[in-house]
Structure formats: structure tokens, C-alpha cells
Amino acid sequence: MATTWIEKLRSAQKTCLLQDGRKKVHFTFSDGGEMAEEYDVRTDELLVRKWRKKLNNSFATKQTSEQWEYEIGEQLAPRNLESAGLMESLSNPIFVRKDSSTAFIGRVRNLPFPIETYMVTVDEDKKNIVIRTTNKKYYKKFDIPDMLRAQIPLDQNSISVAHANNTLIVSYKKPKAIIDMEKQIQTEIKKMKAAKDGDVDCTPS
């Protein structure tokens, strides 16, 4: 439930940093897992949320142990990969979640088909959204972790779809319980003291 998630954030070890117009908050949980979030300092918009799980394998390499999984936003390709020609093909569909204050928004770049090609539905388990195309050129199944954490089933009526500039935009209207939870989280984050030149433990002001 939402209250359980908020309590988990409150009990986590936290550090925060102001950098490049963003408030960057890092959480370390009791199980060793980590979550990092980045907020726009002016608007409080959540730009990035990424996770890193603790690995129990003592033979794991440093590179493997430091790999982040993005829930919101995306990792920018390092310049050395660009120059080496190792970037993901620009023609492949790329799914990225970028939310607004009122909706969870999944964007799929590099989908040139007209909007009537797409079928976007809630799966039978009420936990996933499925994107299909009538020409069978694209299929994507994804969940909304925020809804799973709050244990709220998905509702087909909350979905809206748009298409522009070769990008499919799937929006899911946030229920009131989620909006209220996010307001509580923002209240907690605003209590934190943030360093401008380096990470420090966040403490209530």
C-alpha cells in the first residue's frame, strides 16, 4: 500500500545533492538495495528514478554490481560508445517513461505508423499495459511500478493514446491515492538539506 512505501522511504538512509538544476536524492534500503531520484528544482517534476539491487554473488564484477535499472527517464549514451558506433540503432523502437504531475506517461520513439494502428489495453491481470499493432510490427508489455507498490489495479478507462513525430504516447491518469502519496513524498523531500558541492546525509530541517 501507499503508506507502506512512504514508510520505507522514511526509514531509508538518504543523501541529497543539488546539481545542474536538479535535486538528486539517493536512498539506501535495509536490504542493501538503492534507489536514486532526480527532481527539477523549479517545478519538483520527477525526471529520473533508477534502481540498483544488492548482489549476493561475491564473484560479481564491479561493473555488474554498479548497473542501474531505469524506471523513469533514461541513461544517456557515453560519448565513447557513440564514437565506436555501438549505440542502439536509431531506427529501433525505444520505450521511455516520462511522467507528468497528473499522469504516468510511456513514450515509444521510432514508431512511424498512424495512430489507428495501435491497440493499447490493460492485461487480464490488471497489472500490465499491452501495446499491439494491427500490422504486428510492434508489441510491448509493461507495468507501472508505482501502481504495483500501492496495490492499485489498472483501469482501462484511465488510458489515453496519442501519436506525434513518430512517437507513441501512452498516458495513464494517476488515481487520487497516487497523487496524494506523491504530495507526501514531496513534503518529506523538501525537509532534506542538500549539499551543492557533494553528497551529505539528509536530515530534517
Wavefront OBJ file of the C-alpha trace (Angstrom):
o trace
v 0.000 0.000 0.000
v 0.951 3.649 -0.401
v 1.589 4.120 3.333
v 3.978 1.147 3.343
v 6.002 2.688 0.517
v 6.211 6.050 2.263
v 7.387 4.394 5.467
v 10.037 2.519 3.502
v 11.345 5.807 2.094
v 11.316 7.435 5.526
v 13.322 4.613 7.085
v 15.911 4.503 4.284
v 19.337 6.093 4.587
v 19.223 9.192 2.393
v 21.674 11.606 0.801
v 20.887 14.531 -1.472
v 22.699 16.877 -3.806
v 21.798 19.997 -5.785
v 23.443 19.859 -9.193
v 22.679 21.202 -12.681
v 19.241 22.457 -11.678
v 18.258 19.128 -10.185
v 17.763 17.808 -6.671
v 19.297 14.331 -6.656
v 18.127 12.074 -3.829
v 19.751 8.718 -3.111
v 18.057 6.071 -0.947
v 19.730 3.005 0.559
v 17.262 0.476 1.947
v 17.702 -2.060 4.749
v 18.113 -4.912 2.228
v 21.042 -3.112 0.577
v 19.045 -2.046 -2.478
v 19.390 1.509 -3.762
v 17.092 3.987 -5.470
v 18.119 7.320 -6.968
v 15.714 10.070 -7.995
v 16.267 13.396 -9.732
v 13.792 16.280 -9.453
v 13.631 19.573 -11.326
v 14.478 22.178 -8.680
v 12.000 24.740 -10.059
v 8.972 22.525 -10.776
v 9.566 19.483 -8.498
v 8.947 17.310 -11.573
v 10.416 13.810 -11.222
v 12.876 13.393 -14.092
v 14.699 10.182 -13.189
v 14.093 7.173 -10.963
v 16.549 4.299 -11.134
v 17.276 1.200 -9.071
v 20.310 -0.868 -8.191
v 19.890 -4.173 -6.399
v 22.421 -5.600 -3.980
v 24.190 -8.607 -5.481
v 24.915 -11.599 -3.268
v 27.344 -13.101 -5.771
v 30.831 -12.483 -4.392
v 32.272 -13.058 -7.878
v 30.252 -10.223 -9.433
v 32.422 -7.663 -11.194
v 32.392 -4.023 -10.178
v 30.793 -3.120 -13.489
v 27.943 -5.582 -12.941
v 27.353 -4.522 -9.344
v 27.031 -0.876 -10.345
v 24.492 -1.307 -13.147
v 21.381 0.831 -12.707
v 17.914 -0.057 -13.971
v 15.842 2.947 -15.048
v 12.170 3.149 -14.052
v 11.711 6.769 -15.176
v 13.946 8.632 -17.620
v 16.842 7.064 -19.481
v 20.574 6.719 -19.389
v 22.424 8.870 -21.884
v 24.884 7.007 -24.093
v 28.552 7.739 -23.226
v 30.424 9.584 -25.940
v 32.959 6.794 -26.312
v 30.135 4.411 -27.299
v 28.817 6.917 -29.812
v 32.217 7.263 -31.443
v 32.661 3.492 -31.503
v 29.372 3.046 -33.328
v 27.953 0.930 -30.506
v 24.821 2.988 -29.885
v 21.432 1.353 -30.163
v 20.104 1.657 -33.694
v 18.236 4.920 -34.107
v 15.553 3.092 -36.070
v 14.628 0.670 -33.266
v 11.580 1.491 -31.116
v 12.710 2.845 -27.733
v 10.391 2.876 -24.705
v 10.962 5.540 -22.061
v 8.751 6.599 -19.182
v 8.444 10.334 -18.565
v 5.599 11.318 -16.249
v 3.619 14.486 -15.627
v 2.025 15.631 -12.382
v -1.296 14.042 -13.388
v -0.342 11.015 -15.482
v 2.124 8.169 -15.904
v 3.411 8.520 -19.465
v 5.168 5.916 -21.579
v 6.727 7.151 -24.820
v 7.811 4.846 -27.620
v 10.093 6.567 -30.115
v 10.613 5.406 -33.711
v 7.068 4.164 -34.337
v 6.010 5.721 -37.665
v 2.624 4.032 -38.035
v -0.600 6.102 -37.868
v -2.472 6.180 -34.568
v -5.216 3.814 -35.738
v -2.558 1.078 -35.993
v -2.141 0.835 -32.214
v -4.181 -1.117 -29.685
v -3.422 -0.286 -26.050
v -5.156 -2.378 -23.409
v -4.952 -3.371 -19.751
v -3.976 -7.034 -19.445
v -6.277 -9.523 -17.756
v -4.260 -9.453 -14.540
v -4.879 -5.687 -14.202
v -1.152 -5.206 -13.567
v 0.192 -4.608 -17.085
v -0.496 -2.448 -20.124
v -0.068 -4.050 -23.546
v 0.717 -2.203 -26.782
v -0.052 -4.062 -30.012
v -0.171 -3.022 -33.658
v -2.613 -4.259 -36.269
v 0.306 -4.851 -38.643
v 2.080 -6.949 -35.977
v 5.208 -4.811 -36.239
v 5.435 -3.919 -32.547
v 4.483 -5.472 -29.202
v 5.231 -4.151 -25.726
v 4.015 -5.228 -22.294
v 4.855 -3.022 -19.340
v 3.717 -2.350 -15.794
v 3.548 0.815 -13.693
v 5.641 0.100 -10.581
v 4.000 2.962 -8.658
v 0.604 1.267 -9.036
v 2.049 -2.104 -8.033
v 3.656 -0.639 -4.914
v 0.325 0.949 -3.953
v -1.504 -2.291 -4.834
v -3.958 -0.459 -7.111
v -5.262 -2.422 -10.146
v -5.110 -0.769 -13.563
v -8.260 0.595 -15.189
v -8.746 0.625 -18.969
v -10.704 3.889 -18.732
v -7.639 5.694 -17.382
v -5.630 5.130 -20.589
v -5.303 7.671 -23.394
v -3.193 7.400 -26.534
v -1.623 9.980 -28.835
v 0.897 9.864 -31.685
v 3.183 12.611 -32.989
v 6.647 12.892 -34.538
v 6.999 9.088 -34.853
v 6.376 8.742 -31.103
v 3.520 6.829 -29.496
v 2.433 8.421 -26.221
v 0.518 6.245 -23.753
v -0.840 8.157 -20.757
v -2.409 6.654 -17.653
v -4.299 9.086 -15.422
v -2.963 8.963 -11.878
v -5.609 7.998 -9.308
v -6.145 10.302 -6.340
v -4.362 7.871 -3.996
v -1.181 8.153 -6.086
v -1.348 11.954 -6.301
v -1.823 12.187 -2.530
v 1.115 9.817 -1.974
v 3.377 11.867 -4.249
v 2.470 15.028 -2.321
v 3.501 13.319 0.918
v 6.788 12.218 -0.633
v 7.475 15.774 -1.845
v 6.849 17.037 1.671
v 9.452 14.600 3.009
v 11.976 15.520 0.317
v 11.586 19.243 0.975
v 12.594 18.610 4.600
v 16.007 17.416 3.431
v 19.124 19.528 3.500
v 21.042 19.210 0.253
v 24.698 19.913 -0.476
v 25.687 21.846 -3.571
v 29.206 20.507 -3.916
v 28.874 16.931 -2.677
v 26.630 14.363 -1.041
v 25.715 14.681 2.623
v 23.291 12.788 4.835
v 19.849 14.329 4.504
v 18.354 15.391 7.802
v 15.095 17.207 8.624
v 15.468 20.963 8.626
l 1 2 3 4 5 6 7 8 9 10 11 12 13 14 15 16 17 18 19 20 21 22 23 24 25 26 27 28 29 30 31 32 33 34 35 36 37 38 39 40 41 42 43 44 45 46 47 48 49 50 51 52 53 54 55 56 57 58 59 60 61 62 63 64 65 66 67 68 69 70 71 72 73 74 75 76 77 78 79 80 81 82 83 84 85 86 87 88 89 90 91 92 93 94 95 96 97 98 99 100 101 102 103 104 105 106 107 108 109 110 111 112 113 114 115 116 117 118 119 120 121 122 123 124 125 126 127 128 129 130 131 132 133 134 135 136 137 138 139 140 141 142 143 144 145 146 147 148 149 150 151 152 153 154 155 156 157 158 159 160 161 162 163 164 165 166 167 168 169 170 171 172 173 174 175 176 177 178 179 180 181 182 183 184 185 186 187 188 189 190 191 192 193 194 195 196 197 198 199 200 201 202 203 204 205
